[in-house]
């Protein structure tokens, strides 16, 4: 099953699940029904977000390979041009030598034309000319072979580049479909949340009306019985306010060196910013864009692709993690990367819904741990 088919299946299953969700929950109370529906939609959005992050790193990898292939093609062309220039230079030397020999052969006195004082020197020069011609022929042959080898290498690189471009196009199309599915699900979730709010508001109004009616009834009863006691008012409210956000408890673990400390400090400062594919700041990041930018701040250059960062770092064990180390997911680190900040926590450009956030290390699913050299 190729990438496009896999993503189409995910979208189809997601759409079908949302469409069939309400009947399955019909036995619940209206507000519980809606809350379960909203939770199911969120689970589907989270699943799509995971797919989008994987596709984003596949796009970064394809871009990385396209650029590498282009650099190889440019180098092959440069070396081919050098070989061709050298071949032309030697051809010109041979042509001039042949012309000199032709003019010498047609003169009245070849010895005078070549300024040769004796027959022995003439013979020596003839042998030298023949040897030089043989040597130049061999060199031309080698240069021609080098040109053919370079042409084959260039053709192979062009095929690799075309394959990477096709991969990028497929991943882009799949990502666009997932983005579209997420937009639809976000709109549906907003609608469901609106329905929940409307139900809660109706219930709150009904409670308020019931409380007011009960209070009026008590007042009427007290007046009719002649009692003069005052009734207490209820302090409860049917509406619920939003809970205050809890400050993020960011670990403050000393880094092993100044560069790691710089990278970690930069990553911490990005918490709360958004996730956007192929960005590396200052306002949005994808996962490898965040780790590359954090280490760039520390003076270290990393590729903007998690798979390449996996190759650029030294393998370590999970028990050896220090602030500044990178944690990878997927084959060869090709799906996702996070930066470790100590205390079992990472800063991660997580996905389009969560953005850059603080979270715990997922030891069970990580594919590798890397230390920046």
PyMOL commands that set and color helices and strands:
alter all, ss='L'
color gray80, all
select helices_A, chain A and resi 3-19+21-24+30-105+110-113+119-225+258-269+287-297+306-312+318-320+331-333
alter helices_A, ss='H'
color red, helices_A
select strands_A, chain A and resi 274-275+284-285+313-316+326-329+336-342+345-349+356-360+368-372
alter strands_A, ss='S'
color yellow, strands_A
deselect
rebuild
show_as cartoon
